[in-house]
Amino acid sequence: MPTKMPDIANQAKAQTEGVLDWVGMSNIEMPLMVEMQGETRPISALVEAFVNLKEPKAKGIHMSRLYLMLDELSVESALNIENLKSLLNNFIESHHDLSNSAHLKFEFDYHMRRKSLISGKLGWKAYPVVITGNLTDGVLDIELAVKVPYSSTCPCSAALARQLIQNQFTKTFDGQAQVNAETVHEWLGSTEGIVATPHSQRSIAEVKVKLADSVSDFPIVDLVDAIEFALKTPVQAAVKREDEQEFARLNGQNLMFCEDAGRRIKASLNSIDGYRDFWLRVNHYESLHAHDAVSVASKGIDGGYASK
């Protein structure tokens, strides 16, 4: 038996010479602990780990080194900003003769306990989260992305429904010199009175933020809270009848086109110092149309998301 196993990556030259932007692995299934705003909890993540290949004659990188460092994070530590920085630095140091850039991406669902609107019941909501880190020649870039579901009620549809209700009122009570308040109250509670309702649809806000250097923690909860507060109508977890009624009221008082939703979120993100750049896309999955209504916005800084 041979005493030394061959190492093709070190011993062989590239078949075709050239530099590569990224080489590595994606869709690595890995359990992790994530540390966020004073809380550490387990998650199941899909991980992407790359370094660049700046040496044109090199056969390839050492993928096992990247994987083993990720495994050490999984078993012995937790994902936080400091460990993300260290991991990216270690990726480059382990390939000092081949690479000067490193990339990491973690995709997972972050579960949050959310309280109902009136009854105070608690339930779980899962928010898709992506944390991305890039390090090139000592320059660090960390991005946090979340998806937040909410309800959107069409202002045009609401106006048309109100007109139909007004027309029905005139048809029902036309010619009566006096209208009894109790009769009208009863009529308003009937299907004859409310002959039309506005259309609503489940919607998704996709938001990406670049974290400022001063941020020392992943602000997942703060970002979700800011988006939901701006929109006012996040989808619910545990719901009793009083919660459903309040949800209907909130939808009626927060009519929005996709443009309105995008502007609300943009104004909210602009007020937060910890985000040096941001990008957002709101998707209204129309119940009237077979297509979606979409708006996209960014902070608008030079060289930022708006330039891409």
N, C-alpha and C positions, 0 to 999 in steps of 0.2 A: 504493500500500500504506500502511496506517496506520503512523504512527511510534510509537504507544503502544498496547499491548495492554490491553484492559479487565481490571480486577481486581474481579470481582463481590463477592468476600468483603469488600473494603474499601469499595466504593461503594454496595452495596445494603443495605437494612435487612432484618431477619428478617421472613419472612412472618407468623410468629406469635411474639410476644415470650415469652421465658422462659429461665431458666438451665438448663444441662445439667450433670449430674455428670461425665461424661467424653465427650470427642470425640477421635477419632484413628484409628489403624490397628491391625489385628491380622493374624496369620499372615504377617508379613513374613519371607521366607526370606533368611537372611543368614549368611555365614561369619564367624566371630569367633575371636579368640584369647581364651581364658579363663585368668586367672591365679589359681592356687589353691595355697596352702601351699608356696610356693617353686617351683612348676612352672607353665610357660605352655605351653598346647597348643591346637591348632586344634579347633574344633567347628563343627557346622552347626546353627544355631538357628532357631526360630520366635520372632519378637519381637512384642510388643504395646506400643504407645506411645500414651499418652493425656495430654491436659490437660483440666481442667474449663473450662467456658464460663460465667463468672460475670456477663458483660455481657449482659443479656436482649435488647438491641436489635441485638447484633452478628450478622451473617449466619453467620459460622463462624470456624474457626481456620485457621492456616497449616500444613497437613499437610506440605508440602514441607520446611518448616524442621525438623520433627521427623525426617523421613526422612534429610535430609542430615547431621544431627548423628549419627544412627546409622551412616550410611555412613562418616563420618569415624572413628568408633570402630572400625569393621570394618577399615578400610584402614591406619590410622595408629597404633592403640593396642591395648589389651587390656581385657577386662572384668574389673575388680576392684572392690573396695568404693569406693575413692576416685573412680574414673572413673564408677561408677554414681551417686554423690552429685553429681558435677559435671554429668553428663548431665541429671539431674532438675532441678538448679538452672538449667541452660541452657534447658531446655524452658520453664520458667516465665518466665525473663528474656526469651526470644524472644516471649512472649505476655504481657508485663507489664501491658498494658491490658485483657487478656481473662481471664487465668487466675491462680490462686494455688495450684493443686495440679497435681502431675504423677505419672504412673504408668508404670512399665516392667515388663515380664515377659519373661524369657528361658527358653524350653523347649528342652532338648537332652539327648542321651544322653552320659553321661560314662563313658568306657571305662577300666577299671582292670585291671591285671595282678594275678591272684590265684593263689596257690600251692596246689597240691593238698594233701590232708590228710597223706599219708604219703610218697608218691614224690617230692615236691618239684617236680613238673612245673608249668609256668606256663601260664596261658591267659587270654584276655580275657573280662571280663564287662562288659556295658553296663548302667548304672544310669540310669533316667530322672530328670532333675533339672529343677527349676523354681526360678529366682531371681526374686523380685519386690521391687521398690522403690517406695515411695510417699513423696512429700514434700508436706506441706500446711502452709502458713504457717510454714515453717522446721522443722517436726517431721518427722524422718525415720524410716521404718519399713522394715526389710529382712527378708524372709522367705526361708528356704531349705527346699525340699521335695525329698524323695527317695522312690523306691520300691525296696524290697529284697526279692527273692524268697528263700524258704526252704522247707524241708520240715517238715511237722507230722504227727506220729504220734499217733493218738487213744488216750488212756489207757484208755477203756472198751473199745475194740476189743482193746487189748493184754491186758487182764485176761481177756476172754472167750477169746482165743486161748490164753492160759496154761492156763485151765481145761480146754479141749479137749485140750491136750497132756497134762495131768495125767490126764484120763480115759483117754486112749489108753495112757498108761504103765500105769495100773492094769489095763486090759483085756489088755495084752500080757504083763505080768509077774505078774499075780494068781495066787496059789497057789504061787509059787516061794519056797521057804524062804530061799534065798540068791540074790542077783542079782549076776552077774559084772560088774565095772566095765567091762571091755573090751566086753562085749556091749551094755551101756547106752550106752557111748560111740559104738559103731557105730550103734545104734538112733537116737540123737539126730541123727546125720548123714544120716538117711534121710527120705524123704517120708512114710513110715509113722509115724515118730516125731514130726516137726514137721507135724502135720496141719492147722495153721492159722497164719496170720500176721496181725498187726494191719494195719489200713489206714492208709496215709499219703497226703498230698496236697500238691501244690505250693501254696504260700501266698505272700501278698504283704503286706508291712508298708509302709503309706503314712505318712510322717512329715513334719510341717511344724514348723519352729522359727523363732521370732523372735530375731534376733541382738541381743545386748546391744551397747550403744554402745562398749564396750571391745574388741569383736572387730574386728580389722583385716583379716581374710582370710576367704574363703569356706571353711568347714570341711567340704567335701564328703567327703573321705576319712575324717576323724575321725568324722563322723556315721554313715557307712555302717559303719565298723569297730565303733562302739558298738552299733549295732543287731544286727549279725551276732554279736558276742561275747555279747550278752544272749540271743540265740535258740539259739546253738550249732550250728544245722543249716542254714547258708546253702547254696543250690544251688551246684554245683561247675562248673568249666570243664574243664580237662584232667584225665582220670580213668584211672588204672590199676586193676587188680583189688584191690590193697591199699588204694587210696583208696576204692573202692566198699565194701569190707568195713568200713573205719573209718566211713564215712558211715552204714552200717547200724547199727554200734555206737552212734554218736552219737544216731541216731534212737531206738534202744531205751532209751538212758539219759536222753533228754530228751523224754519223752512230754508232750504239751501240748494242752489245749483252747485255743480262741481267747482265753478269759479269762486263761489262764496266759501266753500270748504277750504280750498287751496289758500285763499287770502287769510282766512282765520288762522290756519296753522302757520303760515309764513310770519304773520304779525307776532304770534306767540314765540316762535323760535328766534326772531330778531331781538326779543327782549331778554334772551338768556346769554350771559357772557361766556359760558363754558363751551359754546359751539362756534368755532372760528369760521365754519362754512356749513351749509346744509343744502340738501336737495329733497324735494318731495313730489309725490305723484298721488293724486286722489282718483280713485276708480269707482264710479257709481254704476253698479251692475243693474242697468235699467229694467224695471218691470213693464214699462210701456213699449220700449224699443227692443229690437233684437240685438242692438249694439250697445256699447258702454259709453258713458260720458266721462271724459278724463280732463284733468288740468294738471300741469306740471309747473313747478317754480323752484327757484334757487335763491341763495342769499345775494348772489350777483357780484362777488369779489373778483378782482383780476386774477386770472390763472386758476380759478376755482371751478366748481361744478358747471357754472354758466358757460364756461369756455369749452365744455366737452360735448 
